[in-house]
Amino acid sequence: MADTELNKSNIVAFLADIFERRGAESYLGEDVTMAEHMLQGARLAEKAGASNELIVAALLHDIGHYTSEFGVYSPEDTKDNYHDAAGGRVLKGFFPEIVTQCVALHVAAKRYLCAVNPAYFETLSEASVHSLSLQGGAMTSDEVHNFEQQPFYKEAARVRVWDDEGKVAGVKTKSFGDYKELLQSVIDE
């Protein structure tokens, strides 16, 4: 697929290929793989009765770990890998703005939630706390104000919470293949 130009009819196959090839990789030192983490995010969105677009955003929120020029995050990293921006870029043009914005803003949403709800920080895993320090820490009041001006910032915060909750070993989820039809329907809207 790497040599094929991506379009709305083959992007789902491209994403499925990434999940197939790379999904078993360790997720940032957590007790789940990358695929398990993202599939748990989608499961949590479904359980919350979220829209199809938010289920897709939760499923794909960390796709930038696979597409970032900086590579997959490691607990030893000393710099941010900007997987949020990389993920938003790879999905833009194929998915609705709500999906791409939630993916692109899910790191900023962690910083935002830490600023507006200090207790939220206590819910973060050790790896999330480390990456938060690389990503700039809790937002300043000006950053909070600017974040709240972004379209879909509230939705991005919801995706972020599912991201944080989707790190439990042994949780039964659907497979990526189970979401292909949903992904395509959101693309075709």
MOKA-V695834 format. One record per residue. RES is the residue in one small letter. PHI is phi as a letter, one per 40 degrees, with the letter a starting at -180 (999 if undefined). PSI is psi in radians with two decimals (NA if undefined). D_LAST is the distance of its C-alpha to the last C-alpha in whole Angstrom. Layout:
RES/PHI/PSI/D_LAST
RES/PHI/PSI/D_LAST
//
This chain:
m/999/-0.37/24
a/c/-0.52/26
d/c/-0.08/27
t/c/2.37/23
e/c/2.26/21
l/c/2.49/18
n/a/3.12/15
k/c/-0.30/11
s/c/-0.24/13
n/b/0.00/16
i/c/-0.62/15
v/c/-0.73/14
a/c/-0.67/18
f/c/-0.82/19
l/c/-0.70/18
a/c/-0.69/20
d/c/-0.73/23
i/c/-0.82/23
f/d/-0.72/23
e/c/-0.82/26
r/c/-0.64/28
r/b/-0.13/28
g/c/-0.43/27
a/c/-0.04/31
e/c/2.64/32
s/c/2.49/33
y/b/1.60/31
l/f/0.57/34
g/g/0.12/37
e/c/3.06/35
d/c/0.22/36
v/b/2.81/32
t/c/2.98/31
m/d/-0.83/28
a/c/-0.77/25
e/d/-0.74/27
h/c/-0.88/26
m/c/-0.65/23
l/c/-0.62/22
q/c/-0.66/24
g/d/-0.80/22
a/c/-0.71/19
r/c/-0.78/22
l/c/-0.68/23
a/c/-0.76/19
e/c/-0.80/19
k/c/-0.53/23
a/c/-0.05/22
g/g/0.48/19
a/c/2.83/17
s/c/2.83/13
n/d/-0.68/11
e/c/-0.69/10
l/c/-0.56/14
i/c/-0.79/15
v/c/-0.75/13
a/c/-0.73/15
a/c/-0.67/18
l/c/-0.69/18
l/b/0.11/17
h/d/-0.54/20
d/b/0.29/23
i/d/-0.45/21
g/c/-0.33/23
h/c/-0.50/26
y/c/-0.39/26
t/b/-0.13/25
s/c/2.43/27
e/c/-0.24/30
f/c/-0.05/32
g/g/-3.14/32
v/c/2.48/31
y/c/2.52/33
s/b/2.55/36
p/c/-0.29/38
e/c/-0.05/41
d/d/2.56/39
t/b/0.00/40
k/b/2.65/37
d/c/2.53/34
n/c/0.02/31
y/f/0.67/28
h/c/-0.44/26
d/c/-0.85/24
a/c/-0.72/23
a/c/-0.74/23
g/c/-0.76/20
g/d/-0.70/18
r/c/-0.75/19
v/c/-0.48/18
l/c/-0.37/15
k/c/2.40/14
g/g/-0.25/12
f/b/-0.69/10
f/b/2.75/9
p/c/2.77/8
e/d/-0.62/12
i/d/-0.67/12
v/c/-0.90/12
t/c/-0.62/14
q/c/-0.73/17
c/c/-0.70/17
v/c/-0.84/18
a/c/-0.45/20
l/b/0.02/22
h/c/-0.46/23
v/c/-0.80/26
a/d/-0.60/27
a/c/-0.61/26
k/c/-0.80/29
r/c/-0.70/31
y/c/-0.87/30
l/c/-0.62/30
c/c/-0.57/34
a/c/-0.72/35
v/c/-0.27/34
n/a/1.49/35
p/d/-0.48/38
a/c/-0.42/38
y/d/-0.66/34
f/d/-0.64/36
e/c/-0.31/38
t/c/-0.18/35
l/c/2.50/35
s/c/2.93/36
e/d/-0.76/38
a/c/-0.66/36
s/c/-0.64/34
v/c/-0.75/37
h/c/-0.84/38
s/c/-0.57/34
l/d/-0.72/34
s/c/-0.60/38
l/c/-0.44/36
q/c/0.03/33
g/h/-0.02/36
g/g/-2.97/36
a/c/2.55/35
m/c/2.65/34
t/c/2.98/37
s/c/-0.64/36
d/c/-0.72/35
e/c/-0.68/33
v/d/-0.84/32
h/d/-0.81/31
n/c/-0.69/29
f/c/-0.71/27
e/c/-0.13/26
q/c/-0.17/25
q/c/2.43/22
p/c/2.41/19
f/g/0.40/18
y/c/-0.63/21
k/c/-0.69/22
e/c/-0.69/19
a/c/-0.65/20
a/c/-0.65/23
r/c/-0.79/22
v/d/-0.69/21
r/c/-0.75/24
v/c/-0.74/26
w/c/-0.64/24
d/d/-0.87/25
d/c/-0.57/29
e/c/-0.27/29
g/c/0.91/27
k/b/0.60/31
v/b/2.11/32
a/c/2.44/34
g/g/0.04/34
v/c/2.27/31
k/c/2.24/29
t/b/2.99/25
k/c/2.95/23
s/c/2.90/23
f/d/-0.69/20
g/d/-0.54/20
d/c/-0.30/19
y/b/-0.07/16
k/d/-0.80/14
e/c/-0.75/12
l/c/-0.80/11
l/d/-0.85/10
q/c/-0.66/9
s/c/-0.63/6
v/c/-0.65/5
i/c/-0.74/6
d/c/-0.10/4
e/d/NA/0
//
